[in-house]
């Protein structure tokens, strides 16, 4: 393990976690990480990063870290997403149970009101996500609105946007390769499904159509096609 500081590598059975100090700035974390790799990069070469603990980073920051680790020091980056335990430190508020009147039977949907976070759950978000906004959820996410550049959605399940995706989205963030991303217009700055990454070309001038678009993994690549 690297020495203590703003960033360190923590070994697990199936790979390494990048552990970062929640109270440090991104600049200091990167400076310290570069120093670790300059001194011990040969030791970590060929290893695999499987997650992140500590603070969250934007997708641009994650891309910079991934470039440093993978392209400069030969460290495979499988994921820079937070452990699910980190995601659930601030869970959705539990529903408030109101006693039913004594002479009235309970509604037939009473049992379905209690929802616990798991991959089958779905989070609804209403309104456009603007730059700096993010949604992180251990299940499916449905957004009624747009995902603007600089905004992000990270979900362990599927992502459905009834609008445009112009920012960053990551479906199947815990490794679910069968996850999909659906939107009226798919023109993200970057799209990820499980460990697969795709960046649309800058000359893509596609506009809204009557047919939504779907991104999925096929033969190890992310393909985007019309939903019929």
Secondary structure, DSSP 8 states (H G I E B T S, - for coil): ---SSSEEEEEETTEEEEEE-TTS-HHHHHHHHHHHHHHHHHHHTT-EEEEEESS---HHHHHHHHIIIIIIH--EES---B-HHHHGGG-----------TTS---TTGGGG----STT-EEEEES-B-TT-EEEESSEEEEES-B-TT-EEEESS-EEEEEEE-SEEEESTTS-TT--EEEEEE--SEEEETTEEE---TT------SS-EEEEEETTEEEEEE--
